[in-house]
Amino acid sequence: MTLSVIASCALAGLDAPAVRVEVHLAAGLPAFSVVGLADTEVRESRERVRAAIANAGFEFPAGRLIVNLAPADLPKESGRFDLPIAIGVLLASGQIGLPELAPGRRAAAMASSLSRLVMAGELSLTGALVPIAGALAIALAVARRQPDAELIMPAASAAEAARVPDLHVVGAATLADVVSHLAGTAVLPRAKPARVDKAPAPPCLSDVRGQTAACRALEVAAAGGHSLLLVGAPGTGKSMLAQRLGGLLPPLAGHIALEAAALASLSRTQAPPYGARPFRSPHHSTTSVALVGGGSRPQPGEISLAHHGVLFLDELPEFNRQALEALREPLETGKVAIARARHRTEYPARFQLIAAMNPCRCGWHGHATRKCQCTPDQVVAYRNRISGPILDRIDMQVDVPSLGAAWVDASAGQRSADVAERVAAALAIQEKRQGGSNATLDTSGTDRHCTTDPAARELWKESMINLNWSARSAHRVLRVARTVADLAGARKINAVHLSEAVQYRRPGEQPR
């Protein structure tokens, strides 16, 4: 066989488009060319493949080798094409065969057996297989595109990919192991899913003393997936509250757990235990590219790594203005599209935003006992660092007051486990009613599911007029009221539910 074709995958966001690795061996002066919009790492595979084949006990063929990565207009990067290229070279040079078949049937049988194989793996010079990034994203795409496929990967990556149900994944330690598997002289066992580490117990809400209203706001935010802004003086417990949100949310399961883990695998960052809600807390010096994703080779940002989890922005006004403005579309759509001159990449970003800020630069504006050192103009300038469109997209904006000496004698709050039970019950109601949390409802879904009684509707209209809300703000208040009603087990929103939701957007507690 002088021509071989092996299936592999590229990566484009969370998708993994199919790539055909075509290897042609022809007579002529020795040469080794890789074509098909290959990046530097892929072009360097020539030296890795040459050394790996020799050190694995095979002969690198003398002749003109051309490797084509099709389709030609799809960018290819990383070393994950090393394994399919090496196998293609060995097939084209006739070093992998099916000895039990008659020679006339060998080529057809080999082509048939390869049709359901998909390979991805980086090679070391010794012939060992090196783990790759994005293994879970590749497995999800292969399972969606070709459910009967057999995916061959490095052993460590295969354990990660094996989390995808009903996909046949095998792991190999070396190139020689893969060759033996293809030749039928040895069979690679099916990979077992990686062991799930037990997530550490999240901090408990009972640690928060005295902030009853803020704890209630946190419960409502958790029960509906709503974004939340906490405003208060230093030391009032804003960060403490935000860090306890994860303990109120149910663990991830099924497809959403796979999706969150796949995003973590793309970034090569320390991923949370499988099934645990991501909690990302970037520093306020974070750039817009690091926050929303991007780069010459687009990578997921903090908002995508917080997909189905929590994004906590502490000291919100200190963030770069450009970085904050880049949150506008993801907060609305739950995804981020990164466009470059040659391609476009899209990442999911359905995160729950929790932000915290001081009322002014010195932090003591409006404090009962401490005097603010800021002038009125400085207070306004500090608050104006957060634009109106960003504030309009934050569902709940609440005050976290300073308790002073009363904090010492304040009683402990409710346990996270007790609050989590109510949150889980409310989320189950929403999932059954509309297939998602209240925060994800669009305009038509809000009209359909956020039904009010006459008194609540009149209160909603009056609040809209008196508080000068935009249509977006009015709908967000209605969705928060729907969550309050779900926590109470009510089918319709009444005036009590709506009045509580209105309190979470009071003008006096907004930072503008």
C-alpha atoms as one frame of an Amber mdcrd trajectory, in Angstrom:
protein
   0.000   0.000   0.000   1.599   3.292  -1.094  -1.353   5.400   0.037  -3.014
   5.275   3.439  -5.810   7.326   4.997  -6.255   7.668   8.775  -9.057   9.581
  10.510  -8.170  12.155  13.150  -9.560  15.406  14.567  -8.674  19.069  14.762
  -9.962  21.399  17.481 -12.124  24.464  16.879 -13.483  25.702  20.172 -15.331
  22.862  21.847 -15.874  21.162  18.484 -13.417  18.720  16.910 -13.842  18.726
  13.108 -12.881  15.523  11.303  -9.477  15.497   9.581  -8.244  12.917   7.062
  -4.526  12.178   7.377  -3.493  11.024   3.888   0.030   9.611   3.526   1.497
   8.908   0.074   4.832   7.132  -0.448   6.375   7.477  -3.910   9.715   6.698
  -5.487  12.259   9.485  -5.617  14.774  11.288  -3.510  14.036  11.024   0.235
  11.697  13.812   1.331   9.027  14.288   3.980   6.427  17.033   3.415   3.335
  17.966   5.449   0.659  20.035   3.696  -2.859  21.171   4.606  -2.606  24.455
   6.551  -0.363  22.869   9.194   0.934  24.999  12.053   4.494  24.886  13.401
   3.847  22.020  15.844   2.356  19.900  13.049   5.245  20.587  10.665   7.686
  19.644  13.439   5.980  16.246  13.624   8.227  15.135  10.753  11.216  14.864
  13.088   9.212  13.362  15.957   7.623  10.741  13.686  10.935   9.847  12.035
  12.677   9.275  15.382   9.663   7.514  16.979   9.351   5.029  14.106  13.051
   4.173  14.271  13.127   3.850  18.069   9.965   1.714  18.071  11.798  -0.928
  16.008  10.455  -0.091  12.557  12.151   1.206   9.424  11.530   4.709   8.198
  10.906   4.335   4.460  13.306   5.752   1.884  11.324   7.664  -0.691   9.183
  10.724  -1.181   6.595  11.016   1.608   3.732  13.498   1.338   1.290  13.910
   4.224  -1.915  15.793   3.440  -4.193  16.964   6.260  -7.622  17.412   4.709
  -9.652  19.566   4.472  -6.888  21.919   3.408  -8.631  25.122   4.522  -9.026
  24.022   8.183  -6.170  25.198  10.468  -4.277  22.309  12.116  -2.252  22.741
  15.298  -0.656  20.782  18.172   1.090  17.417  18.165  -2.070  15.299  18.189
  -1.478  14.361  14.516   1.823  12.561  15.290   0.171   9.177  15.880  -2.032
   9.100  12.750   0.893  10.348  10.617   3.215   7.629  11.986   0.610   4.903
  11.459  -0.027   6.248   7.958   3.691   6.060   7.152   3.907   2.459   8.391
   0.795   1.485   6.418   2.010   3.152   3.234   5.362   1.408   3.524   3.714
  -1.989   4.122   5.053  -2.500   7.648   1.562  -3.112   9.086  -0.385  -5.966
   7.560  -2.949  -8.685   8.183  -0.930 -11.904   7.934  -3.909 -14.226   8.384
  -5.529 -13.070   5.126  -4.627 -13.920   1.561  -2.540 -11.187  -0.084  -5.304
 -10.327  -2.537  -7.726  -9.491   0.283  -5.227  -7.736   2.543  -5.630  -4.167
   1.275  -9.439  -4.273   1.224  -9.614  -5.788   4.709  -7.178  -3.203   6.080
  -9.168  -0.329   4.539 -12.379  -1.720   6.034 -10.851  -2.109   9.495  -9.468
   1.429   9.394 -12.789   3.027   8.429 -14.040   3.133  12.008 -10.722   4.074
  13.621  -9.982   7.604  14.805  -6.520   8.403  16.171  -5.050  11.322  18.090
  -1.801  11.379  20.032   1.560  13.056  20.320   4.758  11.008  20.022   7.985
  11.379  21.942  11.269  10.561  20.222  11.312   7.198  22.027   8.029   6.121
  20.460   6.028   6.645  23.655   2.640   8.359  23.410   2.282  11.697  25.195
  -1.083  12.928  26.608  -2.835  15.616  24.574  -5.057  18.576  25.432  -8.744
  18.456  24.528  -9.139  14.671  24.735 -12.666  14.934  26.122 -13.700  17.503
  23.496 -12.435  15.147  20.768 -14.313  12.202  22.277 -17.566  14.175  22.478
 -17.274  15.203  18.813 -16.418  11.665  17.649 -19.329  10.171  19.610 -21.689
  12.700  18.050 -20.364  12.223  14.519 -19.568   8.485  14.446 -21.036   6.559
  17.406 -19.548   3.212  16.285 -16.000   4.579  16.045 -12.988   3.242  17.914
 -10.897   6.096  19.293  -7.192   5.388  19.898  -5.342   7.827  22.177  -2.483
   7.926  24.701  -3.434   5.981  27.822  -3.814   9.030  30.104  -5.926  10.880
  27.533  -8.010   7.757  26.839  -9.000   7.536  30.518 -10.345  11.074  30.255
 -12.108  10.431  26.924 -13.675   7.216  28.267 -16.058   9.330  30.348 -18.155
   9.741  27.185 -20.770   6.966  27.416 -21.081   4.305  24.685 -17.895   5.413
  22.866 -15.244   2.732  22.361 -11.950   4.270  23.520  -8.652   2.416  23.767
  -5.449   3.707  25.285  -1.898   2.891  24.222   1.455   3.561  25.842   3.655
   3.361  22.746   3.533   3.430  18.961   4.463  -0.272  18.934   1.342  -1.056
  20.998  -0.867   0.622  18.400   0.838  -1.262  15.551   0.342  -4.595  17.346
  -3.329  -3.725  17.915  -3.872  -2.941  14.234  -1.983  -6.035  13.078  -4.016
  -8.248  15.394  -1.007  -9.625  17.288  -2.223  -7.957  20.498  -5.453  -6.298
  21.558  -5.500  -3.025  23.439  -8.072  -3.119  26.265 -10.938  -0.687  26.342
 -10.056   2.330  28.454 -11.747   2.815  31.805 -12.949   6.279  32.855 -10.497
   8.197  34.981 -11.046   7.963  38.705 -13.200  10.787  40.049 -11.530  12.602
  42.921 -13.821  13.543  45.751 -14.426  17.282  45.776 -13.435  19.024  49.014
 -16.347  20.188  51.108 -17.247  23.773  50.149 -17.293  26.441  52.874 -20.599
  26.546  54.727 -23.052  29.421  54.701 -23.391  29.087  58.469 -19.981  30.797
  58.743 -21.666  34.061  57.704 -23.024  35.897  60.726 -25.813  38.430  60.753
 -26.156  39.053  56.995 -29.636  37.538  56.777 -30.815  39.626  53.811 -27.618
  39.013  51.838 -27.822  35.257  52.531 -31.408  35.253  51.277 -30.297  37.071
  48.120 -27.603  34.432  47.618 -30.213  31.677  47.940 -32.467  33.336  45.360
 -29.518  33.810  43.002 -28.562  30.139  43.338 -32.149  28.926  42.890 -32.607
  30.744  39.584 -29.059  30.994  38.203 -29.200  34.796  38.506 -26.234  37.157
  38.392 -25.606  39.074  41.616 -23.752  42.246  42.590 -22.826  42.698  46.254
 -22.125  46.286  47.360 -20.697  47.088  50.776 -17.846  48.448  52.832 -14.620
  46.446  53.313 -14.977  43.464  55.626 -18.747  43.112  55.473 -18.550  39.566
  54.018 -19.014  40.080  50.265 -16.244  37.703  49.217 -17.238  35.294  51.963
 -20.774  35.116  50.587 -19.625  34.648  46.994 -17.314  31.775  47.916 -20.252
  29.923  49.463 -22.448  30.008  46.374 -20.935  26.793  44.995 -22.068  24.895
  48.095 -25.691  25.846  47.363 -25.687  24.512  43.789 -26.298  20.863  42.865
 -23.322  18.989  41.340 -23.047  18.665  37.574 -24.157  15.444  35.914 -24.581
  13.941  32.479 -23.852  16.021  29.405 -23.262  19.289  31.247 -20.575  17.664
  33.417 -18.859  16.374  30.268 -19.073  19.803  28.635 -17.555  21.583  31.634
 -14.767  18.993  31.887 -14.082  19.250  28.140 -13.558  23.002  28.427 -11.142
  22.490  31.316  -9.204  19.919  29.273  -8.759  22.428  26.433  -6.972  24.926
  28.658  -4.521  22.573  30.417  -5.407  24.300  33.683  -6.083  22.601  36.995
  -9.612  21.327  36.528 -12.066  20.943  39.413 -13.043  17.380  40.336 -15.314
  15.855  37.714 -18.914  16.881  38.353 -18.009  19.770  40.666 -19.184  23.252
  39.727 -16.313  25.389  38.373 -15.509  28.454  40.479 -13.292  31.001  38.722
 -12.041  34.114  40.480  -9.667  36.061  38.197  -7.644  38.968  39.563  -8.828
  42.455  38.646  -5.699  42.949  36.501  -6.992  40.265  34.093  -7.036  41.335
  30.436 -10.087  41.115  28.215  -8.508  38.239  26.242  -7.871  36.248  29.422
 -11.411  36.948  30.637 -13.467  36.172  27.509 -10.958  34.136  25.500  -8.963
  34.792  22.366  -5.371  35.023  21.214  -3.791  34.270  17.855  -4.930  30.700
  18.479  -8.229  31.267  20.293  -8.287  29.685  23.741 -11.193  29.593  26.232
 -11.209  32.455  28.731 -12.314  32.600  32.335 -15.987  32.937  31.382 -15.865
  29.671  29.419 -13.887  27.882  32.120 -16.719  28.936  34.460 -19.326  27.338
  32.130 -22.127  25.832  34.282 -20.358  27.278  37.302 -19.560  30.557  39.044
 -17.472  33.508  37.867 -16.570  35.749  40.806 -15.278  39.243  40.016 -14.075
  40.837  43.236 -13.409  44.596  43.265 -15.484  44.972  40.101 -14.695  48.669
  39.392 -10.957  47.898  39.397 -11.276  45.621  36.345 -10.194  46.961  32.986
 -13.119  48.759  31.341 -12.577  46.906  28.063 -12.624  43.558  29.871 -15.925
  44.343  31.603 -17.578  45.586  28.418 -16.630  42.318  26.717 -19.037  40.559
  29.109 -22.118  42.163  27.549 -22.882  39.548  24.879 -21.907  36.450  26.922
 -24.179  37.557  29.772 -27.075  37.663  27.308 -26.345  34.720  25.005 -24.388
  32.243  27.149 -21.633  31.924  24.545 -18.709  33.892  23.148 -17.686  34.050
  19.489 -14.036  34.884  18.788 -13.522  36.018  15.191 -10.118  36.130  13.513
  -9.122  36.899   9.944  -8.860  33.224   8.973 -11.396  31.515  11.193 -14.100
  31.907  13.814 -14.245  30.008  17.104 -17.181  29.764  19.484 -17.065  28.706
  23.135 -19.999  28.166  25.513 -20.095  30.586  28.464 -23.252  29.962  30.475
 -21.769  31.125  33.779 -23.307  32.645  36.892 -21.749  36.027  37.583 -21.168
  37.089  41.183 -19.477  40.473  41.589 -18.471  42.523  44.621 -17.520  46.170
  45.027 -17.090  48.932  47.584 -19.442  51.948  47.533 -16.482  54.282  46.844
 -12.704  54.243  46.481 -11.994  54.466  50.232 -14.859  52.054  50.903 -16.673
  53.942  53.667 -19.305  55.953  51.807 -22.602  55.691  53.711 -20.995  53.887
  56.659 -22.695  54.483  60.027 -19.567  55.239  62.049 -16.600  55.733  59.715
 -16.179  58.900  57.679 -15.778  58.674  53.908 -12.645  60.430  52.610 -13.923
  60.768  49.029 -15.428  63.891  47.496 -18.840  63.563  45.807 -17.146  63.743
  42.406 -14.760  60.955  43.365 -17.657  58.772  44.511 -19.452  59.304  41.210
 -16.266  58.687  39.199 -15.638  55.432  41.073 -19.158  54.142  40.494 -19.107
  55.209  36.857 -16.318  52.736  36.173 -19.127  50.209  35.723 -21.184  51.119
  32.692 -24.971  51.246  32.648 -25.281  48.412  30.072 -23.289  46.057  32.316
 -25.371  46.956  35.379 -28.539  46.495  33.363 -27.507  42.896  32.687 -26.949
  42.011  36.370 -30.174  40.541  37.733 -29.734  41.343  41.422 -27.905  44.258
  43.077 -27.956  44.147  46.858 -26.347  45.925  49.779 -24.206  44.108  52.338
 -24.342  46.451  55.355 -21.653  46.839  57.984 -22.780  45.281  61.279 -20.183
  46.908  63.510 -19.925  45.445  67.007 -23.282  43.691  66.538 -21.420  41.105
  64.460 -19.910  39.615  67.630 -23.281  38.588  69.056 -24.963  37.809  65.721
 -26.210  34.259  65.322 -24.812  31.903  62.686 -26.674  31.598  59.411 -28.370
  28.543  57.930 -26.298  25.556  56.917 -25.451  25.300  53.237 -26.931  21.790
  53.104 -30.357  23.063  54.226 -30.340  25.911  51.714 -29.074  23.583  48.973
 -32.137  21.369  49.422 -34.456  24.294  48.721 -32.310  25.404  45.793 -32.355
  21.909  44.280 -36.147  21.709  44.639 -36.589  25.082  42.909 -34.226  24.143
  40.072 -36.086  20.843  39.606 -39.357  22.781  39.218 -37.759  25.020  36.592
 -36.231  22.094  34.705 -39.587  20.339  34.531 -41.459  23.502  33.544 -39.133
  25.038  30.964 -36.040  22.843  30.602 -33.616  25.247  32.298 -33.131  27.826
  35.020 -35.170  31.029  35.170 -32.103  33.110  34.323 -31.909  31.455  30.886
 -35.468  32.361  29.855 -35.757  34.510  26.746 -38.478  37.116  26.209 -41.101
  34.673  24.983 -40.229  32.208  27.739 -40.550  34.963  30.347 -44.012  35.870
  29.047 -45.063  32.225  29.051 -43.736  31.057  32.410 -43.574  34.207  34.577
 -47.320  34.646  34.986 -48.523  37.066  37.656 -51.745  37.726  39.487 -53.385
  41.164  38.913 -51.899  42.777  42.041 -48.382  41.654  41.158 -48.746  42.889
  37.582 -49.833  46.345  38.779 -46.896  46.486  41.181 -44.529  45.459  38.379
 -45.835  48.213  36.078 -45.657  50.856  38.814 -42.107  49.859  39.718 -41.103
  49.998  36.072 -42.366  53.572  35.797 -41.212  54.874  39.181 -37.754  53.331
  39.041 -37.251  54.070  35.337 -36.314  50.507  34.369 -35.409  49.449  30.859
 -37.370  46.595  29.290 -34.404  44.323  30.001 -34.381  45.283  33.697 -38.136
  44.756  33.968 -37.891  41.269  32.498 -34.979  40.387  34.759 -36.968  41.465
  37.831 -39.853  39.302  36.651 -37.548  36.286  36.300 -36.166  36.867  39.806
 -39.760  37.049  41.088 -40.431  33.731  39.333 -37.539  32.225  41.294 -38.874
  33.615  44.583 -42.233  32.032  43.740 -40.538  28.699  42.924 -38.791  28.715
  46.296 -42.219  29.250  47.881 -43.792  26.514  45.736 -46.262  28.950  44.150
 -47.615  28.473  40.631 -48.152  32.199  40.014 -46.138  35.245  41.000 -47.965
  37.308  43.594 -47.272  40.777  44.997 -45.133  39.419  47.855 -42.832  37.569
  45.436 -42.563  40.579  43.158 -41.916  43.062  45.950 -38.969  40.960  47.132
 -37.568  40.870  43.602 -37.962  44.660  43.327 -35.896  45.078  46.517 -32.991
  43.429  44.746 -32.820  46.317  42.249 -33.493  49.292  44.537 -31.866  52.497
  43.221 -30.242  53.208  46.581 -28.353  49.921  46.400 -27.214  50.253  42.818
 -23.707  51.619  42.350 -24.852  54.343  39.992
